[in-house]
Every structure is written in structure tokens, then in C-alpha cells.
Amino acid sequence: MLKVSVANDSSGRWIENSIRYSVSEADGSDAGAELVLARLAELLFVETLRLYINGLPADETGWLAGTRDPVVGEALALLHRQVAHPWTVGSLARRAGSSRTRLAERFRHYLGEPPMEYLTKWCLRLGAEMLQSSVKSVAEIAHAVGYGSEAAVNRAFKREYGGPPAKFRKQRRSNGVASSAKNTKKARLHG
């Protein structure tokens, strides 16, 4: 949950007016209303997030606070846009317009870990999501998240998740089926 004040600036007033508009359009009877509301919801989310980030105290740390720092924010944007790129601290620092030392210090200050450790965890998190939501092979997922081989992603997955990607996929899917079956049973009992 994000708490923002909408009374103090033009961005806040835009958010407030957009929410009022969304409520008035909620019945969806006008042509294109569903599309307008979907896009407006995305814009509202982004603008609310921007307002929240800009209102964080100067000494705040964490991922959101890091996006506000020019060096860390640029590095995060690069890592997220080009996850499969063969990044090094040096190449990331050059692209973020910083020295390696400054990038490493700022990144550790805001995120509590070095950039390459963050990238490894991010790649594995993306890989885990792809394993659960797609039928892509482990080799395809490894390539998509920047690992040069299936063996490399297998080793990284074992370190982070305690087992290989195929086992992770099987467990998550069987847990999802079991959870879905429980929810269906509850719905029948209460419905």
C-alpha cells in the first residue's frame, strides 16, 4: 500500500480527478470505456508511484528510493531493460555515467547488495516466473534471462531455490493445482 497526498501539487490533483473520472466511467457502457479505464489505471499507478517516490525522505533506502538516485536509478533501468546483456560492474557503470566504485557504493547503500548480486537474483526471479507461466524449455528460459547454458541456470537455481528449474516448475505447478482445487472446493461449499 502506498500513501500519497494528492492535495499539494498538480500531480496530486490530476490523480484525484482521474480517480473521480474512473468512478464515473465504471459502468463501462460507453464505447471503449473498458480500454480507457485500463490505460488510465496504468497511468494512475505510475503517477502515484512517482509521487510516492518523490515524497520519500532523503535518507530512505530500498529499491524505490534507489530509483530516485541518478546513478542507481539508471543502473536499475538498464538491468531491467536488458536483463540478458552480459553486464559487468564496469560496463554498467559506464552506461550509467558513473565510476565502478561510485556505482557499487551507491547500489549497496540503497539496495544492500552489489549490482551483480542484484542482477543474479533478478534473473533467477524472472526465470522462476517464466517457469511457472510458460511452457518454454529450461534452455530457452536460461537464454532469455542471460545464462549461457542450461547447466549454468541449473547451478544458479539450485543455489537460490534449493533444486533445479525443472523440479521448481513441477513443484510450483502441482502446488498451484492443489491450491486451485482447494479454492474450487471452498467456492462450491460456500456458493
Secondary structure, DSSP 8 states (H G I E B T S, - for coil): ------SSSHHHHHHHHHHHHHHHTTT--STTHHHHHHHHHHHHHHHHHHHHHHTS-TT--SHHHHHHSHHHHHHHHHHHHTTTS---HHHHHHHHTS-HHHHHHHHHHHHSS-HHHHHHHHHHHHHHHHHHH----HHHHHHHTT-SSHHHHHHHHHHHHSS-HHHHHHHHHHHHHHHHHHHHHHHHHH-
